[in-house]
Amino acid sequence: MSVARSAENAEDCKLLLDMLGLTPDENGEPPVAR
């Protein structure tokens, strides 16, 4: 939640989540399953 609140827009939020390794990989697999 704090990452989303800190983001300026949706693209910024996606970038921040990706930097933290919290976005799905190229196969669409969520990080908790890796």
Residue, then its C-alpha position, 0 to 999 in steps of 0.5 A: m500500500s505504501v508503494a502505491r501511495s508513493a507513486e505519482n501514477a499507474e506507470d510509476c507504481k508499476l515501476l516501483l513494484d517491479m524494482l521490488g520484485l513484486t510483479p509477475d515474471e515474463n511467464g505471468e507467474p506471481p513472485v510468491a510462486r517463484 
